[in-house]
Amino acid sequence: METEQPDLNVVSEKLLKALFQFRNVYKNENILRCRLECGSDDLRPSEIMLLFMLANATSSEGVNVSDLSRMLHVKPPSITPILTRLEAKKMIERKMDANDRRIVRVRLLAAGIKFVELRRSILLKHFKGLVSYLGIERSIELTSLINDAFLYFRQHMMNHRCGKQQRED
């Protein structure tokens, strides 16, 4: 007796719905409490992302604004208001490069470092809970599937835009 294969459209819709569920996690009051504990209740997602980028990429002299914009896939002028807000909150500092005054370098200050460390420890606690819930083997499988999905979308997005294949001129 042959088992019938699920329809591609049905499975695709279920996968999309499953992934969209994660949007609502951040509306949960526990996440709001976490944001308050971290001191991020007034930080925008773009600001948080930039802080994490700096934490992962910062050298002692800081990161060039142009390099930051490339890492975030935005144009340098788009980053300026984010930097201004974080600088006002004393989480980062901007300084001109000692050797080339055209270059502005950005580095985390103590408040930014503390925020990233606290936020990372809270996230790690949640993911340890997930691993305990799923078990090691299923967590490894989930990690592999997420990495495969990321590779697929990265390659797919290079060749397609808004669902339409790009024309080669």
C-alpha positions, 0 to 999 in steps of 0.5 A: 500500500502506497502512502500519498505524498503531501501536496507541495502547496499544502506543505509550503503553506504549513511551513510559512505559517509555522515560521510566522508564529515567531513574529508573535513571540516578541509581543509576549509579556515575558519578552517585554520583561526581558527587554526591561531587564536588559534596558532595551525597552527603548531600543529599536531592533536596528539599534540592538542589531548594530550593538551585536555587530559591534560586539562581534566585530570590534577591534580596539580602535573600533569599526569603520562606519562604512564597514558597519553599513556593509555588514548591515546591508545599508548605505552609510547615511542610513546608519547615522541616526542609529549611531546618533541615538546609541551615542546619546544613550552612551552605548557607543562612541564615534571617533575620527581615525587617528591616521585618516580623519575621513574615517569615523570609527565606532566602538562599544562603551561600557553600557553597550558591552553590558547590554550585549552581554546581558541580552546574550545571556538571556537569549542563551538561557532561552535556547538552553531551555529549547534544547532541553525541551527538544533534546540534543538530537532534535536540536542538532537536527533543527540547527542543521535544517535552519542552516540549510534553509538559510543557505537556500534563501541566501542563494535563492535571493541572489537570483530572484527579487520579489518572487521574480527571476532577475533578467540578465542584461 
